[in-house]
Amino acid sequence: MEVAITKMSSKGQVVIPAEMREDIQEGEKLIIIQNNGQLIMKKANKLEEDLKDDLEFARRTEEAFRRIEKGEGIKMDFDEFIDEMKKW
């Protein structure tokens, strides 16, 4: 999983970092899903294949944020975290 930070312009434009857009062609359609403060961006041609996985990821992420807000978060060291992420 890659992570990057970008910002939105006054015109609502968002720049996708170069290293994350290598397989996106100019003019290709992208879908943005908003879910409780989260934004998920997908290539439109991959929506059908991966929609269930994306919705499940969004649901699990929201569930995790709720647990953390209640003080029910799980603490783990870095290696445990990486092992857990590999399961996804």
TALIN-V234186 format. One record per residue. N is the residue number from 0. RES is the residue in one small letter. SS is DSSP state (a for helix, b for strand, c for the rest). PHI is phi in degrees with one decimal (* if undefined). PSI is psi in degrees with one decimal (NA if undefined). Layout:
n=N res=RES ss=SS phi=PHI psi=PSI
n=N res=RES ss=SS phi=PHI psi=PSI
This chain:
n=0 res=m ss=c phi=* psi=134.0
n=1 res=e ss=c phi=-106.7 psi=148.3
n=2 res=v ss=c phi=-131.5 psi=137.9
n=3 res=a ss=c phi=-145.9 psi=161.7
n=4 res=i ss=c phi=-116.0 psi=136.6
n=5 res=t ss=c phi=-140.8 psi=-179.3
n=6 res=k ss=c phi=-142.1 psi=162.1
n=7 res=m ss=b phi=-97.5 psi=138.5
n=8 res=s ss=c phi=-80.2 psi=172.7
n=9 res=s ss=c phi=-64.1 psi=-18.0
n=10 res=k ss=c phi=-94.9 psi=6.1
n=11 res=g ss=c phi=83.0 psi=11.5
n=12 res=q ss=c phi=-88.2 psi=139.0
n=13 res=v ss=b phi=-122.5 psi=132.2
n=14 res=v ss=c phi=-90.2 psi=127.3
n=15 res=i ss=c phi=-87.1 psi=123.3
n=16 res=p ss=c phi=-53.8 psi=142.8
n=17 res=a ss=a phi=-52.0 psi=-42.5
n=18 res=e ss=a phi=-68.2 psi=-15.0
n=19 res=m ss=a phi=-101.9 psi=-5.9
n=20 res=r ss=c phi=-113.1 psi=15.7
n=21 res=e ss=c phi=-58.7 psi=-35.1
n=22 res=d ss=c phi=-103.7 psi=20.2
n=23 res=i ss=c phi=-108.6 psi=125.3
n=24 res=q ss=c phi=-87.2 psi=149.0
n=25 res=e ss=c phi=-57.6 psi=132.0
n=26 res=g ss=c phi=87.6 psi=-7.2
n=27 res=e ss=c phi=-66.9 psi=139.5
n=28 res=k ss=c phi=-79.9 psi=138.5
n=29 res=l ss=b phi=-122.9 psi=146.0
n=30 res=i ss=b phi=-110.7 psi=136.2
n=31 res=i ss=b phi=-116.3 psi=125.2
n=32 res=i ss=b phi=-108.0 psi=126.9
n=33 res=q ss=b phi=-104.8 psi=130.7
n=34 res=n ss=b phi=-143.6 psi=104.3
n=35 res=n ss=c phi=47.6 psi=53.6
n=36 res=g ss=c phi=84.6 psi=0.4
n=37 res=q ss=b phi=-106.7 psi=145.8
n=38 res=l ss=b phi=-119.9 psi=129.7
n=39 res=i ss=b phi=-119.7 psi=125.0
n=40 res=m ss=b phi=-110.6 psi=130.6
n=41 res=k ss=b phi=-135.5 psi=151.6
n=42 res=k ss=b phi=-68.6 psi=136.0
n=43 res=a ss=a phi=-60.3 psi=-35.1
n=44 res=n ss=a phi=-72.1 psi=-13.6
n=45 res=k ss=a phi=-102.7 psi=1.5
n=46 res=l ss=a phi=-58.5 psi=-51.2
n=47 res=e ss=a phi=-61.3 psi=-42.5
n=48 res=e ss=a phi=-64.4 psi=-39.4
n=49 res=d ss=a phi=-109.9 psi=0.8
n=50 res=l ss=a phi=-58.3 psi=-44.8
n=51 res=k ss=a phi=-59.8 psi=-44.4
n=52 res=d ss=a phi=-62.6 psi=-42.1
n=53 res=d ss=a phi=-65.4 psi=-42.8
n=54 res=l ss=a phi=-65.9 psi=-37.9
n=55 res=e ss=a phi=-66.3 psi=-41.1
n=56 res=f ss=a phi=-61.3 psi=-44.5
n=57 res=a ss=a phi=-62.7 psi=-42.7
n=58 res=r ss=a phi=-62.7 psi=-45.0
n=59 res=r ss=a phi=-67.2 psi=-36.8
n=60 res=t ss=a phi=-65.7 psi=-45.1
n=61 res=e ss=a phi=-62.4 psi=-41.3
n=62 res=e ss=a phi=-60.8 psi=-42.4
n=63 res=a ss=a phi=-63.9 psi=-43.1
n=64 res=f ss=a phi=-61.2 psi=-39.2
n=65 res=r ss=a phi=-63.1 psi=-42.8
n=66 res=r ss=a phi=-63.2 psi=-41.3
n=67 res=i ss=a phi=-63.6 psi=-43.8
n=68 res=e ss=a phi=-61.1 psi=-30.6
n=69 res=k ss=c phi=-84.3 psi=-0.9
n=70 res=g ss=c phi=80.5 psi=18.8
n=71 res=e ss=c phi=-104.3 psi=22.4
n=72 res=g ss=c phi=-67.2 psi=160.6
n=73 res=i ss=c phi=-106.4 psi=129.7
n=74 res=k ss=c phi=-95.5 psi=138.1
n=75 res=m ss=c phi=-153.2 psi=157.5
n=76 res=d ss=c phi=-80.6 psi=174.1
n=77 res=f ss=a phi=-57.5 psi=-48.1
n=78 res=d ss=a phi=-62.3 psi=-39.8
n=79 res=e ss=a phi=-63.0 psi=-40.5
n=80 res=f ss=a phi=-61.9 psi=-46.3
n=81 res=i ss=a phi=-62.2 psi=-43.4
n=82 res=d ss=a phi=-60.3 psi=-40.2
n=83 res=e ss=a phi=-65.8 psi=-41.5
n=84 res=m ss=a phi=-65.2 psi=-32.5
n=85 res=k ss=a phi=-65.1 psi=-24.6
n=86 res=k ss=c phi=-69.7 psi=-24.3
n=87 res=w ss=c phi=-77.9 psi=NA
